[in-house]
Amino acid sequence: MEQFLPAYNDPLFSILLIIVLGLIIAVSTYGWGIYKQQKEEGNLLKFLDKFDASECVLDTHSMPYEPHMFKPLALLAKAFENVGEYHKAISIYLYLIKHTPDTLGKSELLERLGTTYLHAGFLERAKSIYLDILRKHPRNTQVLYELGVVYEMTQEYDKAKEMLDPLEVLEEDIYTLEKFLDFSHITNQKEIPSLEKIDRLKQLLSDEPKLYRQIVAALLKLDTKEAWKIIDSSRMKEILDILWFLPYSQLDLDIITADTRLSILYYAKGYLQTPINPKEKSDIFALDMLATAKHNGFEHGDLHFSYLCEKCKQSFPIGFSRCPNCMAIHSVKVEENIGKVNEKTDYSLL
């Protein structure tokens, strides 16, 4: 009877058993992978349905998809985004995400969609997309940065700072960004008393000199005398527009008349009537030309300003703390030009 019993100790039987078990595991794993992928696809489609709104002006519902359409449509969406046609870019990104089978391509498109929503001002939609991306790819530094921008723009500064920890783990230099968030938090919290704000802003400037422009502008709104204490004429180029648009009532004439550069500035502006020495210069060409013209009797000159982002090289008509295009901080370069005096001169948007 023993001859009919299975040879459990037979090496060949053991090998066959291992092969069978391996095949079962492989098939199960493959099946589970397909199921998981289909479930992810279904979840993604349900997720995207929340954003597939009627404001997307391109009709992509009846457009048949072909693989060769991916690259030109992606370039078209980017072009729409660059010129501010965000609704058109959004509809194309949604269409491509739903139809492309490439998982990596979908991840990249989701990032672009989130960025487009951010630029368009749809902050809650951008936040939802960034959180969904980080759920699957928690080490995505660009998305961590942009989600932090969303939290900053919605004044959720505690959540914005939470983004700094994973960035630091990923060996990103977060010091400058952390101080920038501290500045934004201090200036936007109404419950902080003015005196405390002033002390904290002055300490922050000591810790991070890159915040000079923002802190000068903030202090001028809080306490003019405290602001003039930190104004450094050697850094006048950084705040030229701020000083130019100050009303006469906010000037500290004792500080101004004791400083050559500041005297030239406010002589050219017309606030000081005492003629300056033509040989003295401010080292800002347009300002020196305007002061010289005024010295020679030309009274109709003015300074006009534009603002260049030194990172993405985009130019804007108003100042910014974050570049509206690339979201960089401390990248603004004030550019001044001589122009004709306008009837009304308003404050610069700081």
LINWO-V160705 format. One record per residue. N is the residue number from 1. PSI is psi in whole degrees, -180 to 180 (* if undefined). NEAR is the number of other ideal C-beta (glycine too) atoms within 12 Angstrom. Layout:
n: <N:N>
psi: <PSI:PSI>
near: <NEAR:NEAR>
This chain:
n: <1:2:3:4:5:6:7:8:9:10:11:12:13:14:15:16:17:18:19:20:21:22:23:24:25:26:27:28:29:30:31:32:33:34:35:36:37:38:39:40:41:42:43:44:45:46:47:48:49:50:51:52:53:54:55:56:57:58:59:60:61:62:63:64:65:66:67:68:69:70:71:72:73:74:75:76:77:78:79:80:81:82:83:84:85:86:87:88:89:90:91:92:93:94:95:96:97:98:99:100:101:102:103:104:105:106:107:108:109:110:111:112:113:114:115:116:117:118:119:120:121:122:123:124:125:126:127:128:129:130:131:132:133:134:135:136:137:138:139:140:141:142:143:144:145:146:147:148:149:150:151:152:153:154:155:156:157:158:159:160:161:162:163:164:165:166:167:168:169:170:171:172:173:174:175:176:177:178:179:180:181:182:183:184:185:186:187:188:189:190:191:192:193:194:195:196:197:198:199:200:201:202:203:204:205:206:207:208:209:210:211:212:213:214:215:216:217:218:219:220:221:222:223:224:225:226:227:228:229:230:231:232:233:234:235:236:237:238:239:240:241:242:243:244:245:246:247:248:249:250:251:252:253:254:255:256:257:258:259:260:261:262:263:264:265:266:267:268:269:270:271:272:273:274:275:276:277:278:279:280:281:282:283:284:285:286:287:288:289:290:291:292:293:294:295:296:297:298:299:300:301:302:303:304:305:306:307:308:309:310:311:312:313:314:315:316:317:318:319:320:321:322:323:324:325:326:327:328:329:330:331:332:333:334:335:336:337:338:339:340:341:342:343:344:345:346:347:348:349:350>
psi: <-30:-26:-19:-9:144:144:79:-26:0:125:-35:-40:-41:-41:-44:-39:-42:-41:-45:-46:-40:-41:-41:-44:-43:-45:-42:-44:-43:-45:-42:-38:-43:-45:-44:-41:-44:-38:-41:-41:-44:-42:-39:-43:-42:-40:-44:-26:-26:-24:-8:71:167:-14:-12:109:-12:135:98:0:-36:8:119:142:136:143:-35:-9:-15:-55:-50:-36:-38:-41:-38:-43:-43:-39:-44:-42:-42:-30:7:9:66:-37:-38:-42:-42:-45:-36:-43:-43:-42:-47:-41:-39:-25:-23:134:-8:115:-44:-38:-38:-39:-43:-41:-37:-40:-45:-40:-44:-43:-39:-43:-38:-48:-33:-11:8:76:-39:-38:-43:-43:-45:-42:-44:-41:-37:-40:-45:-25:-34:-31:76:-10:16:101:-40:-42:-37:-43:-47:-33:-37:-37:-42:-48:-38:-43:-26:9:32:72:-31:-43:-36:-39:-25:-26:-18:-33:-52:-32:-38:-39:-35:13:32:145:108:0:-51:-42:-40:-43:-35:-41:-36:-44:-47:-40:-45:-47:-23:-2:109:-24:-11:124:151:-43:-40:-39:-45:-47:-43:-36:-40:-38:-38:-39:-37:-37:-34:91:-19:-17:11:-52:-49:-39:-37:-47:-41:-43:-32:-26:-24:-47:107:-42:-42:-35:-44:-24:-27:-2:123:115:-21:-17:23:-32:-36:-28:23:-44:-38:-46:-37:-38:2:136:157:-35:-18:8:147:94:-29:-45:-40:-49:-18:-1:126:-48:-44:-35:-42:-43:-51:-15:-45:-34:-28:3:-27:133:-16:123:143:164:119:-21:-16:138:153:-9:15:110:-52:-39:-43:-39:-41:-41:-40:-42:-41:-39:-30:11:1:114:3:15:155:165:132:146:146:168:118:135:118:-11:-54:-6:18:144:143:153:-13:157:165:154:-39:138:127:-20:-56:-3:18:150:155:34:1:135:119:125:126:146:149:134:-175:146:130:157:-36:135:113:170:146:147:110:*>
near: <4:6:6:6:10:13:14:11:10:12:11:13:15:15:12:16:18:14:14:14:14:14:14:14:14:14:14:14:14:14:14:14:14:14:14:16:17:14:14:20:21:15:17:31:19:15:26:30:14:19:33:23:16:12:17:30:16:26:12:26:15:8:17:11:19:13:15:11:20:25:17:15:32:28:17:24:36:26:17:27:29:21:15:17:22:32:27:28:37:39:33:38:43:39:32:37:41:29:28:29:16:16:18:13:22:33:26:26:35:40:32:37:46:41:36:36:37:39:35:27:17:28:24:21:33:36:29:24:40:36:26:31:33:30:19:23:23:20:16:28:26:28:36:34:34:38:41:40:38:36:30:35:29:22:18:23:28:17:24:32:25:21:37:31:17:23:31:18:14:20:10:22:14:27:19:23:33:30:31:35:37:33:38:32:27:32:29:22:18:11:10:19:14:20:14:15:28:28:19:27:38:27:19:31:32:15:20:25:19:25:37:32:40:37:43:36:35:34:37:33:22:27:23:24:17:25:32:27:20:33:35:23:27:16:24:31:28:30:39:42:40:38:46:34:32:31:17:16:10:28:29:26:19:13:24:29:21:13:27:25:32:38:32:40:43:37:33:39:32:24:26:24:16:16:17:30:16:16:11:22:20:33:18:33:19:30:40:29:24:36:36:26:24:32:24:14:10:18:17:15:29:28:38:24:36:24:33:23:27:19:19:20:16:24:22:26:16:20:33:33:33:33:27:28:26:25:30:27:32:27:28:41:27:36:26:35:21:25:17:16:20:13:8:8:21:13:20:29:18:27>
